[in-house]
């Protein structure tokens, strides 16, 4: 995400004085709620879905995630790369390629 987009998300909340409602627990709950709404886009239909609705719900998840990053003082690149390092160790290519098994079953 560009810095311009991150700044826009921050400005939106700041202008509305919503930081008071954005505790870590509330933001985590909001991420789960929006993720459920994203999943609902695919309920009963795996192929035909409303891409505009998917984009809106996915954007909500991303916005709340950025708000949580800010609240906790975390950097998205840093934590994503940390997790990718863990995933690469858990799922080595030679064992995981083309296999959907959990890492404990590889």
C-alpha positions in Angstrom: 0.0 0.0 0.0 1.3 3.4 -0.8 2.1 6.0 1.9 -0.6 8.2 0.3 -3.2 5.6 0.9 -2.0 5.0 4.4 -2.2 8.7 5.1 -5.7 8.8 3.7 -6.9 6.1 6.0 -5.3 7.8 9.0 -6.8 11.2 8.0 -10.3 9.6 7.7 -10.3 8.3 11.2 -8.6 11.5 12.7 -11.1 13.8 11.1 -14.0 11.8 12.7 -12.2 11.5 16.1 -12.6 7.7 15.9 -9.3 6.8 17.6 -11.2 6.6 20.9 -13.1 3.7 19.4 -10.1 2.0 17.9 -8.6 0.0 20.7 -6.8 -3.2 19.6 -9.6 -5.5 20.6 -12.2 -3.5 18.8 -10.1 -3.3 15.6 -9.4 -7.1 15.8 -13.2 -7.7 16.1 -13.9 -5.4 13.2 -11.4 -7.2 11.0 -13.1 -10.5 11.8 -16.5 -9.0 11.1 -15.4 -7.6 7.8 -13.7 -10.8 6.8 -17.0 -12.7 7.5 -18.7 -10.2 5.2 -16.1 -10.9 2.6 -16.7 -14.6 2.9 -20.4 -14.0 2.6 -19.7 -12.7 -0.9 -18.9 -16.3 -1.8 -21.7 -18.0 0.1 -23.6 -20.4 -2.2 -21.5 -19.4 -5.2 -17.9 -20.3 -5.8 -17.7 -19.0 -9.4 -20.3 -16.3 -9.9 -19.9 -13.5 -7.4 -20.1 -9.7 -7.3 -16.5 -8.5 -7.7 -17.5 -5.0 -6.6 -18.9 -6.3 -3.4 -15.7 -8.4 -2.9 -13.5 -5.3 -3.4 -15.5 -3.3 -0.9 -15.4 -5.9 1.8 -11.7 -6.7 1.2 -11.0 -2.9 1.4 -12.7 -2.8 4.8 -10.5 -5.7 6.0 -7.4 -3.8 4.8 -8.4 -0.5 6.3 -9.1 -2.0 9.7 -5.8 -3.9 9.5 -3.9 -0.6 8.8 -5.7 0.9 11.8 -4.6 -2.0 14.0 -1.0 -1.7 12.6 -1.0 2.0 13.6 -2.6 1.3 17.0 0.1 -1.3 17.9 3.0 0.7 16.2 3.7 -2.2 13.8 5.1 -2.0 10.3 3.3 -4.2 7.7 6.4 -5.0 5.7 8.3 -6.1 8.8 5.6 -8.4 10.1 4.6 -9.8 6.7 8.3 -10.7 6.0 8.7 -12.2 9.5 5.7 -14.4 8.8 6.9 -15.3 5.4 10.2 -16.4 6.9 8.3 -18.7 9.3 6.1 -20.0 6.4 9.1 -20.7 4.2 10.7 -22.8 7.1 7.4 -24.6 7.8 6.6 -25.3 4.1 9.9 -26.0 2.2 9.3 -26.1 -1.5 10.6 -29.7 -1.8 7.9 -30.9 0.6 5.0 -28.5 0.1 4.9 -28.0 -3.7 1.5 -29.1 -5.0 0.6 -30.4 -1.5 -2.1 -28.8 0.6 -1.3 -30.7 3.8 -0.6 -28.8 7.0 3.1 -28.4 7.8 2.9 -31.0 10.6 1.8 -33.6 8.0 4.5 -32.9 5.3 
